[in-house]
Amino acid sequence: MSSCLLATAILLTFNHTAQAQSGKHYELKSPDQKISVAVDAGSSLQWSVKHNSTEVIKPSAIAVQLQGMLLGSNVKVASTKQRDVNNVIKTTLYKRAEVSDKYHELVLDCKGGYQVQFRVYNEGVAYRFVLNRKDSVNVLSELSTFDFAGNPTAYIPYVDPKRSAADRYQSSFENIYTHLPLASAAKDSLAFLPLLVELADGKKAVITEADLEDYPGMYLKRGSSPNALVSDMAPAPKKEKRGGYNNVQSVVTERENYIAKISGKRALPWRLIAISEQDKDLLDNDLVYNLASPSRVANTGWIKPGKVAWDWWNDWNISKVDFRAGINTTTYKYYIDFAAANKLEYIMLDEGWSEKADIMKIIPDLNLQEIIDYGRSKNVGVWLWTGMYTLNQKMDEAYDHYAKMGIKGFKIDFINRDDQKMVGFYYRAAKKAAERNLLVDFHGAYKPTGLNRTYPNVLNFEGVFGIESFKALRKEVDFPGYETLVPYIRMLAGPLDHTPGAMRNATKKQYVTSYSMPMSQGTRCHQVALYITYEAPLNMLSDNPTIYMKEQETTDFIAAVPTVFDETVPLGGKVGEYTVLARRKGNQWFVAALNNWTAREIEVDLSPLGKTAFNAVIMKDGINADRDATDYKKENATVNTGTKIKVNLAPGGGWAARLTAK
């Protein structure tokens, strides 16, 4: 039975029995008592969610269709367990050193060899099915229903139909957000996660998933009720071929009639909803990290986050040198010199360093060992780009060979799927890399679901419409507006490979696309603010060394921003309009404001940062930034936590400050 047929069958059953549901009723509340979950187990299994008096999710059916058995139908609860948990998770490479893991849990132990677990945090709610069966099973489909109350609107990231023409589940997980009433959402289009719904009373809900392992990722589509979203998942691949961009992808040509073949004793992924009273609360939500499996890397001391001098976005377009710039040894030594001079930890050799068909064949113009050795002498590590297919062909050989040479990590691109087999690739690539002390950046990848906690050597995921899009971006795309949505939606799932740092900055009127001389929409300080706002343990300097050296004042500020932090505090913001976020590393706070195309004055309240005075280095939009987006002003000042700073944000603007305790 397909996901669509299962959804229809269960929802028809639910609609028929909702008024006369005979069975057992359970309720569970968050530690602060604001969020409540009601569970009804009878002819169907239904859940509903409230935040204080605000109805979030109306009674909604959930189920799993196994081969020969439907879990969540005619539910017989044998026993229940409840517990209250209040732990602290010590983190590795995250936005805070410690994560509070505080929740209330309800477990329904059901006849038929399965459990359903519900957890309610102060920040949201999650549930999952847990199987306890003797033999392996085929999962035909899974139904998660989110039937929202009232007349909500939503920010929906649809799967790009151009990229998924041959297979609707082939996706780069990159698109702008479509803002519309949920009841007007496209009926036949898939949306990827996370997805934000605007509730009554100004509250927000973000749907995503966590601990996705050996199982397909969840998409959402319109359900039978006007404001309902239901799950859809990619069937398992049956046949594949090499194809896609430069033949570096594995493309599905035929799929099975089931979504997963799994062990009979295992937990399925968490389905979660983060709920906020204030928009700014979504800027700092740990639910995906909380719900992920703990680290499987015993020794993490070798894992080093940092910044990267990156080549591809700027098209190797350096100037004022006496050599021919390109994919060659001399050029990468130049990038290493730039990285060393600015205390950047890494350089990246992107596409083109090896033959397209074989990751083990380095092009003749490149002496990779010489580059690695030169970088080592300057304390700069080297990363390599690779397509998914070419790495998967020779993963063990490539990892062994390049780790022995001294490579620090791999940027793995054009994965573009999250069916069961490809999710297995993510875990296998991460595990095998960790065994060789190699770092991983999953580019062309689905959204994070906690793999970066399980394998902390995984630093970044793409799954975002990043700065690389500027090389071919349609002028009508509102990029500053999109970038002020990302922190509330996509970033809630985890780190992102957005790759900021454009030094050619343009107003809406001036912006044009250029492959070799790309520019960004919005101001210089908008780009600077991205380094603080966006979570990215591996953060690129995307423009070329020549222009960074011309703009040394900006480069110095960017280079001083850490990529992992001890504390994160949201200070303000409104979805799709602006954000204000503070992050602490040691005795320094880094504070940033990010704006859409509407000029505005905001007040940044520093009181949540503790009682102390700071020496401040501030980068702000220049008075003429609305006409020349490169215009900015650097200021030195003394501020304290009683200070409320008035900040004028230009259209597409930004503001950033480095605060050092006096």
C-alpha positions in Angstrom: 0.0 0.0 0.0 1.4 3.4 -1.0 1.8 6.3 1.5 -1.0 8.0 -0.3 -3.4 5.0 0.0 -2.5 4.5 3.6 -3.1 8.1 4.4 -6.5 8.0 2.7 -7.5 4.7 4.5 -6.5 5.9 7.9 -8.0 9.3 7.6 -11.3 7.9 6.4 -11.3 5.6 9.4 -10.5 8.6 11.6 -13.2 10.8 10.1 -15.7 8.0 10.6 -14.8 7.2 14.2 -13.7 10.6 15.6 -17.0 11.3 17.4 -17.3 7.8 18.8 -13.7 6.8 19.5 -13.8 4.0 22.0 -10.5 3.3 23.7 -8.2 4.9 26.2 -7.3 8.5 26.6 -3.9 9.8 27.9 -2.5 13.3 28.5 1.0 14.6 29.0 2.3 18.1 29.7 5.6 19.8 29.3 7.7 20.6 32.4 6.5 24.2 32.3 2.9 23.0 31.9 2.4 25.1 28.7 2.3 22.4 26.1 -0.1 19.5 26.4 -0.4 16.3 24.3 -3.5 14.2 24.2 -3.4 10.6 22.9 -6.4 8.5 22.1 -5.9 4.8 21.5 -8.8 2.9 20.1 -10.0 2.0 16.6 -7.2 4.4 15.5 -4.3 6.1 17.2 -4.7 9.9 17.3 -2.7 12.7 18.9 -3.5 16.4 19.5 -1.4 19.3 20.8 -2.2 22.5 22.7 -0.1 25.4 23.8 -1.9 26.9 26.8 -5.3 27.7 25.4 -4.1 27.7 21.8 -5.1 24.6 19.8 -2.1 23.6 17.7 -2.9 20.1 16.3 -6.4 18.8 16.2 -6.9 15.0 16.8 -4.7 13.5 14.0 -4.1 9.9 13.0 -0.7 8.3 13.1 0.1 4.8 11.9 2.8 2.5 10.4 1.8 0.0 7.7 4.0 -3.1 7.9 3.8 -6.1 5.5 0.6 -7.8 6.8 0.0 -5.5 9.8 -1.2 -2.0 10.5 0.3 -0.4 13.6 -2.1 2.3 15.0 -5.3 0.5 14.1 -7.6 -1.2 16.7 -5.0 -0.3 19.3 -4.8 -2.4 22.4 -2.6 -0.8 25.1 -1.1 -3.5 27.3 0.6 -1.1 29.7 1.9 2.5 30.0 4.9 4.1 31.5 5.6 7.8 32.4 8.8 9.4 33.5 10.2 12.9 34.0 13.7 13.5 32.8 16.0 16.4 33.6 19.5 15.8 32.2 22.4 17.9 30.8 24.1 16.9 27.6 27.8 17.8 27.2 28.2 18.8 23.5 30.9 18.6 20.9 31.1 21.3 18.2 27.7 22.9 18.8 26.1 26.3 19.5 26.4 25.8 23.3 28.6 23.8 25.6 25.7 22.2 27.4 22.2 21.3 26.3 19.3 20.9 28.8 17.5 17.7 28.1 14.3 18.2 30.2 11.1 16.5 29.2 8.1 14.4 30.3 7.6 11.1 28.5 4.7 8.7 27.9 5.2 5.2 26.5 2.3 3.2 25.3 3.2 -0.5 25.1 0.8 -1.9 22.5 -0.2 -5.5 21.7 1.2 -6.5 18.4 4.9 -5.9 19.2 5.2 -2.2 19.2 5.4 0.9 21.4 4.6 4.6 20.8 6.7 7.1 22.7 5.7 10.7 23.3 8.0 13.3 24.7 7.0 16.9 25.6 9.6 19.5 26.1 9.1 23.2 27.0 10.1 23.9 23.4 7.9 21.3 21.6 6.7 17.8 21.3 7.8 14.6 19.6 6.7 11.0 19.0 8.0 7.8 17.4 7.0 4.2 16.9 9.3 1.5 18.4 9.1 -2.0 17.0 9.7 -5.1 19.2 9.2 -7.9 16.7 11.3 -11.1 16.1 12.0 -10.9 12.4 12.9 -8.1 10.0 10.0 -6.4 8.3 9.1 -4.4 5.3 7.6 -1.0 6.1 5.1 -0.3 3.3 4.4 3.3 4.5 4.1 5.5 7.5 1.3 8.1 8.2 2.0 11.2 10.3 -0.8 13.7 10.3 -0.6 17.3 11.4 -4.2 18.7 11.2 -3.7 22.3 12.3 -6.5 24.2 14.1 -7.9 27.6 12.9 -6.9 29.2 9.6 -3.1 29.0 9.7 -0.6 30.3 7.1 2.6 28.5 6.4 6.1 28.9 4.9 6.4 25.9 2.6 9.6 24.8 0.9 8.4 22.8 -2.1 10.5 20.2 -3.9 11.8 21.8 -7.0 9.8 20.1 -9.9 12.6 20.9 -12.4 15.2 18.9 -10.3 12.8 16.0 -9.6 11.2 15.6 -13.1 12.3 12.0 -13.5 11.8 11.0 -9.8 9.7 13.2 -7.4 11.9 12.1 -4.5 15.1 13.3 -6.2 15.7 16.6 -4.5 18.5 19.0 -3.6 16.4 20.2 -0.6 16.9 23.8 -1.8 14.1 26.2 -2.6 12.6 29.5 -1.4 9.7 29.4 1.0 6.2 29.9 -0.4 4.0 31.9 2.1 0.3 31.2 1.8 -2.7 30.0 3.8 -2.2 26.3 4.6 -5.6 25.5 3.1 -4.3 26.9 -0.3 -1.2 24.7 -0.3 -0.6 22.7 -3.5 -2.4 19.4 -3.3 0.0 17.3 -5.3 3.4 18.9 -4.5 5.8 17.5 -2.0 7.3 19.8 0.6 10.6 19.0 2.4 11.4 19.8 6.0 11.5 21.9 8.1 8.2 23.6 7.5 6.8 26.5 9.5 3.1 27.1 10.3 1.8 30.4 11.8 -0.7 29.7 14.6 -3.2 31.8 16.4 -2.0 34.4 19.0 1.3 35.0 17.0 2.6 31.6 17.9 4.6 29.4 15.5 5.1 25.7 14.9 8.0 24.1 13.0 7.7 20.5 11.8 10.8 18.4 11.3 12.2 15.0 12.3 15.2 13.6 14.3 17.3 10.5 14.5 16.7 9.5 10.9 18.8 6.3 10.5 18.3 3.4 8.1 14.9 4.9 7.1 13.7 7.4 4.5 13.2 11.0 5.3 9.7 12.5 5.6 8.1 14.9 3.1 4.7 16.6 3.7 1.8 17.2 1.4 -1.8 18.4 1.7 -4.1 16.0 3.6 -7.9 15.5 3.1 -8.8 18.2 5.7 -8.2 21.8 4.6 -5.4 22.5 7.1 -3.9 19.0 7.4 -0.5 18.0 6.3 0.4 14.3 5.9 3.6 12.4 5.5 5.0 11.0 2.3 8.3 9.0 2.0 10.4 7.8 -0.8 10.0 4.1 -1.6 13.2 2.1 -1.5 15.3 2.1 -4.7 15.1 -1.0 -6.8 17.3 0.1 -9.7 19.8 3.0 -10.0 22.2 4.3 -12.6 25.0 6.8 -12.6 23.9 10.2 -13.9 22.9 13.7 -12.9 25.4 16.5 -12.8 28.6 15.4 -14.4 27.7 11.8 -13.7 28.5 12.2 -10.0 25.1 11.2 -8.8 23.3 7.9 -8.3 19.9 8.3 -9.9 16.9 6.0 -9.1 15.2 4.6 -12.2 12.8 2.2 -10.4 11.5 1.9 -6.8 10.2 -0.9 -4.7 6.6 -1.1 -3.2 7.9 -0.5 0.3 9.8 2.4 1.9 12.1 0.4 4.1 13.3 -3.1 5.0 14.3 -2.9 8.7 15.1 -4.9 11.8 12.1 -6.0 13.8 13.6 -4.5 16.9 14.3 -0.8 16.5 13.0 2.7 16.9 11.7 4.7 13.9 12.6 8.3 13.6 11.1 11.0 15.8 8.4 13.3 14.3 8.6 16.6 16.1 6.9 20.0 16.3 8.8 22.9 17.8 6.4 25.5 19.3 7.2 29.1 20.1 5.3 31.9 21.8 7.8 34.5 20.5 9.4 34.3 17.1 12.9 34.7 18.5 12.6 31.4 20.5 12.8 29.5 17.2 16.3 31.0 16.7 17.6 28.8 19.5 15.9 25.4 19.7 17.7 22.2 20.6 15.0 19.5 20.0 16.8 17.8 17.0 20.0 17.6 19.0 18.1 16.4 22.1 16.4 13.6 20.2 19.4 12.4 18.2 21.4 9.3 19.1 24.5 10.1 21.3 28.0 10.3 19.8 29.5 7.1 18.5 33.0 8.7 18.2 34.9 7.9 21.4 37.7 10.3 21.0 36.7 13.7 19.5 39.9 15.7 20.3 41.0 15.5 16.7 37.8 17.2 15.4 38.6 20.8 14.6 36.0 23.2 13.3 37.1 26.4 11.5 37.0 28.6 8.5 37.8 27.7 4.9 39.2 29.7 2.0 37.0 28.4 -0.8 37.7 28.4 -4.5 34.6 27.4 -6.5 32.3 30.4 -5.8 34.9 32.9 -6.8 35.8 30.8 -9.9 39.5 30.9 -8.9 39.4 34.5 -10.1 42.3 36.0 -8.3 44.4 38.8 -9.8 47.6 40.8 -9.4 49.7 37.7 -9.4 52.4 36.5 -11.8 50.9 33.0 -12.4 47.9 31.7 -14.3 45.2 31.2 -11.7 43.2 28.0 -11.8 43.1 24.4 -10.6 46.9 24.1 -10.1 49.5 23.8 -7.4 50.6 27.4 -7.5 47.0 28.8 -7.1 46.3 26.6 -4.1 49.6 27.6 -2.4 48.3 31.2 -2.8 45.0 30.3 -1.1 47.1 28.7 1.7 49.2 31.8 2.1 45.9 33.8 2.3 44.5 31.4 4.9 47.6 31.4 7.0 47.8 35.3 7.0 44.2 35.5 8.2 44.4 32.5 10.7 41.9 30.4 8.7 42.1 26.8 9.5 41.5 25.3 6.0 41.4 25.6 2.3 39.0 23.7 0.0 39.9 22.1 -3.3 36.5 22.0 -4.9 35.4 20.4 -8.2 38.1 19.7 -10.7 41.0 18.5 -8.7 40.4 14.9 -9.8 39.1 13.2 -12.9 35.3 13.3 -12.9 35.0 9.5 -13.3 37.6 8.5 -10.7 38.4 10.0 -7.4 41.7 8.3 -7.3 43.1 10.1 -10.4 44.4 13.6 -9.7 44.7 16.0 -12.7 48.2 16.5 -14.1 48.3 20.3 -13.1 48.0 19.4 -9.4 50.6 18.1 -7.0 48.3 17.3 -4.1 51.0 16.1 -1.8 53.0 19.3 -2.3 49.9 21.3 -1.5 49.1 19.3 1.6 52.7 19.6 2.9 52.8 23.3 2.2 49.6 23.8 4.1 51.0 21.8 7.0 54.0 24.1 7.1 51.6 27.0 7.4 49.2 25.3 9.9 46.5 25.2 7.2 44.6 22.0 6.5 43.2 20.8 3.1 39.7 19.6 2.3 38.7 17.8 -0.9 35.4 18.0 -2.8 33.8 14.8 -4.2 30.6 13.8 -5.8 28.6 11.1 -4.0 28.8 8.4 -6.7 32.6 8.7 -7.3 33.2 8.5 -3.5 30.8 5.6 -3.0 32.6 3.6 -5.7 35.9 3.6 -3.8 35.1 4.9 -0.3 37.5 2.8 1.6 40.3 3.2 -0.9 39.8 6.9 -1.1 39.5 7.5 2.6 42.6 5.4 3.3 44.7 7.0 0.6 43.9 10.6 1.2 43.9 10.4 5.0 47.4 9.0 4.7 48.4 11.9 2.5 47.1 14.3 5.2 43.8 15.5 3.9 41.5 16.7 6.8 38.1 16.1 5.3 35.7 15.6 2.4 32.9 17.8 1.1 30.5 15.3 -0.4 28.2 16.8 -3.0 25.2 15.9 -5.2 23.7 13.3 -2.9 20.2 14.7 -3.5 18.2 11.9 -2.0 17.0 10.7 1.4 15.5 7.3 0.7 16.5 4.5 3.0 19.5 3.5 0.9 20.9 7.0 0.7 20.3 7.7 4.4 22.5 4.6 4.9 25.2 6.2 2.7 25.2 9.3 5.0 25.8 7.2 8.1 28.4 4.9 6.4 30.3 7.8 5.0 30.4 9.5 8.4 31.4 6.4 10.3 34.1 5.4 7.9 35.5 8.9 7.9 35.5 9.0 11.7 37.5 5.8 11.7 40.2 7.6 9.8 40.0 10.9 11.6 38.4 12.6 8.6 35.9 15.4 8.7 32.8 15.5 6.6 30.7 18.3 5.0 27.5 16.9 3.4 26.7 19.3 0.5 23.8 18.6 -1.9 22.3 17.0 1.2 19.1 16.7 3.1 18.4 18.7 6.2 20.1 17.6 9.5 18.3 15.2 11.7 21.0 14.9 14.4 23.7 13.0 12.6 26.1 15.7 13.7 25.5 14.6 17.3 25.9 10.9 16.5 29.0 11.5 14.4 30.5 14.9 15.5 33.0 14.7 12.6 30.1 15.7 10.4 30.3 19.5 10.6 27.8 20.9 8.0 24.8 20.0 5.9 23.6 22.0 3.0 19.8 21.6 2.5 19.6 25.4 2.1 19.4 27.8 -0.8 23.0 29.1 -0.2 25.2 31.8 -1.6 26.3 29.6 -4.5 22.8 30.3 -6.0 23.9 33.9 -6.7 26.0 32.6 -9.6 22.8 31.9 -11.5 20.1 33.4 -9.3 17.0 34.9 -10.9 16.9 38.6 -10.1 13.3 38.4 -8.9 14.2 36.0 -6.1 14.1 37.9 -2.8 17.3 36.6 -1.2 17.5 38.8 2.0 13.9 37.9 2.7 14.8 34.2 2.4 17.9 34.6 4.5 15.8 36.1 7.3 13.5 33.0 7.2 16.3 30.4 7.3 17.2 31.0 11.0 13.6 30.4 12.1 13.0 27.3 9.9 16.0 25.5 8.3 18.5 26.3 11.0 16.2 24.8 13.7 17.2 21.4 12.3 20.9 22.0 12.6 24.1 23.4 11.0 24.0 24.6 7.4 26.4 25.0 4.5 25.3 28.4 3.4 28.8 29.7 2.5 28.7 33.5 3.1 31.3 36.1 2.5 30.5 37.9 -0.7 32.4 41.2 -1.0 30.6 42.4 -4.1 27.4 43.5 -2.6 24.4 45.0 -4.4 21.1 46.7 -3.8 18.0 45.2 -5.2 18.2 47.5 -8.2 21.9 46.9 -8.9 22.0 43.1 -8.6 23.0 41.0 -11.6 24.1 37.5 -12.0 27.7 36.6 -12.9 29.3 33.2 -12.8 32.9 34.4 -12.5 32.4 37.7 -10.7 29.4 36.9 -8.5 27.8 39.4 -6.2 25.3 39.2 -3.3 21.9 40.8 -2.7 22.0 43.0 0.3 24.7 44.9 2.1 28.3 44.1 3.2 27.2 44.0 6.8 24.4 41.6 5.9 27.2 39.2 4.8 29.2 39.8 7.9 26.2 39.2 10.1 25.6 35.8 8.5 28.9 34.5 10.1 27.3 35.0 13.5 23.7 34.3 12.8 24.1 31.0 10.8 25.2 27.9 12.6 28.1 26.3 10.7 31.1 24.6 12.4 32.8 24.7 9.0 32.3 28.2 7.6 33.5 29.3 4.1 35.0 32.5 3.0 33.5 32.3 -0.4 35.0 35.2 -2.2 38.6 35.3 -3.6 41.7 36.2 -1.7 42.4 39.2 -3.9 39.2 41.0 -2.9 39.5 40.0 0.7 42.9 41.6 0.9 41.4 44.7 -0.6 38.8 44.6 2.1 41.1 43.7 5.0 39.0 45.5 7.7 36.0 43.3 6.8 38.2 40.2 6.5 39.7 40.8 9.9 36.2 40.9 11.5 35.0 37.8 9.8 38.2 35.8 10.6 37.8 36.6 14.3 34.3 35.0 14.5 34.4 31.5 16.0 32.4 28.7 14.3 31.3 26.9 17.5 30.2 28.5 20.7 29.7 28.1 24.5 26.3 29.8 24.6 23.6 31.1 22.3 21.0 33.7 23.2 18.2 35.0 20.9 17.7 38.7 21.4 14.8 39.5 19.0 13.3 39.2 15.6 10.3 38.5 13.5 9.9 35.7 11.0 10.9 36.8 7.5 11.7 40.3 8.6 14.8 40.4 10.8 16.8 38.5 13.5 19.0 39.5 16.4 21.1 36.7 17.9 24.1 36.6 20.3 26.6 33.8 20.7 29.4 33.5 23.3 32.9 32.0 23.0 34.9 32.3 26.2 34.8 35.9 27.3 33.6 37.3 24.0 30.1 37.8 22.7 29.3 38.0 19.0 26.0 39.7 18.3 24.4 40.1 14.9 21.2 41.5 13.3 20.1 40.4 9.8 17.5 42.3 7.8 15.2 41.8 4.8 14.7 44.4 2.1 12.7 46.8 4.4 14.8 49.4 6.1 14.1 49.5 9.8 15.4 50.8 13.2 15.6 48.2 15.9 16.8 48.3 19.5 19.3 45.6 20.6 19.0 44.9 24.3 22.2 43.4 25.7 20.8 42.7 29.2 20.5 38.9 28.7 24.3 38.7 28.2 25.1 39.1 31.9 26.3 42.0 34.1 29.5 43.3 32.7 31.0 46.0 30.5 32.5 45.3 27.0 34.9 46.8 24.6 32.9 46.6 21.3 34.0 46.4 17.7 30.9 47.2 15.6 30.3 46.7 11.9 27.2 48.6 10.7 25.5 49.6 7.5 26.8 52.9 6.1 24.6 55.9 5.8 24.6 55.3 2.0 24.2 51.5 2.0 20.8 51.8 0.4 22.5 53.2 -2.7 25.9 51.4 -2.4 25.5 48.1 -0.6 29.3 47.9 0.0 29.0 51.0 2.3 29.7 50.2 5.9 31.2 51.8 9.0 33.4 50.2 11.7 33.2 51.6 15.2 34.9 51.0 18.5 32.9 51.7 21.6 32.4 50.7 25.2 29.0 49.1 26.1 27.5 47.4 29.1 24.6 45.1 29.6 22.4 48.1 30.6 23.0 49.4 27.1 20.2 49.3 24.6 21.8 50.0 21.2 19.8 51.6 18.4 20.6 49.9 15.1 19.6 51.3 11.7 19.4 48.4 9.2 19.5 49.3 5.5 17.4 47.4 3.0 19.0 44.0 2.9 21.2 45.2 5.7 23.0 43.8 8.7 24.8 44.7 11.9 27.5 42.8 13.8 29.5 43.4 17.0 32.3 41.6 18.8 32.1 42.3 22.5 35.1 41.5 24.7 34.6 41.6 28.5 36.6 44.4 30.1 
